[in-house]
Amino acid sequence: MIQNSRKAWLDNAVTRWEKPLLRLCYAYLCDTALAEDAVQETFFKAWKNYGKFRGEAEEKTWLTRIAINTCKDLMKSAWSRNTDRSVTPEDLPESSASFDAQDDTVTRAVLALSPKLKEVTLLHWYQGMTLQEMVKVLKLPRSTVNYRLKKAKAILKEELEDWYFEDE
């Protein structure tokens, strides 16, 4: 019976979180195949540790933390360190939301951020996480997450100021 509830949970989790996790992993890894592997590994780790999930965080937060750790592990590998990781918005997996040409500029600016700033940006604006959820996912002090978020916002504001006011 436990296997059936675990399988039902996994089916539901994959349906709900596969696309958002794929976009997050791709933004980290800049490689479609690696991102797909990371998402698959994320769900495998979650399924394996299903009984250890205490519900102290939301399912989304828990899966995001696993995905981030999986991406970081993949980035530490020797192969990954010696590979060109540049990415363009055209390479991103299909989103559930449509984007117009202006979004291309925003995406390029986000992808150009340092890894730590890109991480909080993706979690907050792309995954819709609150500051408290990000603290849980990143396992960092609230002040650190808040600082990174403010710094990323300031950099993006400066980078995108001309683009934003261009059409007005």
C-alpha positions in Angstrom: 0.0 0.0 0.0 2.9 2.4 0.8 4.3 1.8 -2.7 1.0 2.8 -4.3 0.8 6.0 -2.3 4.5 6.8 -3.1 3.8 6.1 -6.8 0.7 8.3 -6.8 2.7 11.1 -5.1 5.5 10.8 -7.7 3.1 10.9 -10.6 1.4 14.0 -9.2 4.8 15.7 -8.4 6.1 15.0 -11.9 3.0 16.4 -13.5 3.1 19.6 -11.3 6.8 20.3 -11.1 8.6 18.8 -14.0 8.5 21.9 -16.3 9.4 24.5 -13.6 12.3 22.3 -12.4 13.5 21.7 -15.9 13.7 25.5 -16.6 15.5 26.0 -13.2 18.0 23.2 -13.9 18.6 24.4 -17.5 19.3 27.9 -16.2 21.8 26.4 -13.8 23.4 23.9 -16.2 23.0 25.6 -19.6 22.6 22.1 -21.2 19.3 20.5 -22.1 20.4 16.9 -21.6 22.1 17.7 -18.3 19.0 19.6 -17.1 16.8 16.6 -18.0 19.1 14.3 -16.2 19.1 16.6 -13.1 15.3 16.7 -13.1 15.1 12.9 -13.4 17.7 12.6 -10.6 15.7 15.1 -8.5 12.6 13.0 -8.7 14.5 9.8 -8.1 16.1 11.3 -4.9 12.7 12.6 -3.8 11.0 9.2 -4.4 13.9 7.4 -2.6 13.6 9.8 0.4 9.8 10.1 0.3 9.4 8.7 3.8 11.9 11.2 5.2 9.9 14.2 4.0 8.5 15.7 7.1 6.3 18.3 5.5 8.1 21.2 7.3 8.5 22.9 3.9 6.2 22.8 0.9 6.7 20.1 -1.7 7.8 22.7 -4.2 10.5 24.0 -1.8 11.7 20.5 -1.0 12.0 19.5 -4.7 13.6 22.8 -5.6 16.3 22.2 -2.9 17.0 18.7 -4.3 17.2 20.1 -7.8 19.6 22.9 -6.8 21.8 20.4 -5.0 21.8 18.1 -7.9 22.7 20.9 -10.3 25.5 22.0 -8.1 26.8 18.4 -7.9 26.8 18.2 -11.7 28.6 21.5 -12.0 31.4 20.2 -9.8 32.2 17.4 -12.1 35.4 17.6 -14.1 33.5 17.3 -17.4 31.2 20.2 -16.5 34.1 22.5 -15.5 35.7 22.1 -18.9 32.6 22.7 -21.0 31.3 25.9 -22.5 28.2 26.7 -20.4 26.9 29.7 -22.3 23.2 29.8 -22.9 20.8 31.8 -25.0 17.0 32.2 -24.4 16.3 30.3 -27.6 17.9 27.2 -25.9 15.6 27.2 -22.9 13.0 24.4 -22.7 9.5 25.3 -23.7 7.7 27.3 -21.0 4.0 27.1 -20.1 3.8 30.9 -20.5 4.3 32.6 -23.8 7.1 35.2 -24.2 7.3 38.1 -26.6 10.5 39.6 -28.0 10.9 42.0 -25.0 11.2 39.1 -22.6 14.3 38.0 -24.5 16.2 41.0 -23.1 15.2 40.2 -19.6 16.1 36.6 -19.9 19.5 37.4 -21.3 20.1 39.8 -18.4 19.1 37.2 -15.8 21.3 34.6 -17.4 24.3 37.0 -17.3 24.1 37.3 -13.5 26.7 35.6 -11.3 25.6 32.1 -10.1 24.6 33.3 -6.6 22.5 36.2 -7.9 21.0 34.1 -10.7 20.0 31.5 -8.2 17.9 33.9 -6.0 16.5 35.6 -9.1 15.3 32.3 -10.6 13.8 31.2 -7.3 12.0 34.5 -6.6 10.8 35.7 -10.0 10.8 32.5 -12.0 9.7 30.0 -9.4 7.6 32.6 -7.4 9.1 31.8 -4.1 8.9 34.1 -1.1 11.9 35.2 0.9 11.2 32.6 3.6 10.9 29.8 1.1 14.2 30.8 -0.5 15.8 30.8 3.0 14.6 27.2 3.4 15.7 26.1 0.0 19.1 27.7 0.0 19.8 27.0 3.7 21.2 30.5 4.1 20.5 33.3 6.6 17.6 35.5 5.7 19.9 38.5 5.5 22.2 36.8 2.9 19.2 35.8 0.7 17.7 39.3 1.1 21.1 40.9 0.2 21.5 38.8 -2.9 18.0 39.5 -4.0 18.4 43.2 -3.6 21.8 43.2 -5.4 20.4 41.2 -8.3 17.4 43.6 -8.5 19.8 46.6 -8.6 21.9 45.0 -11.3 18.9 44.1 -13.4 17.3 47.5 -12.9 20.5 49.2 -14.2 20.9 46.7 -17.1 17.3 47.0 -18.2 16.6 50.6 -17.5 17.2 51.7 -21.2 15.2 48.7 -22.5 12.3 49.4 -20.1 11.9 53.0 -21.1 12.7 52.5 -24.8 9.0 52.1 -25.9 7.6 55.0 -23.8 
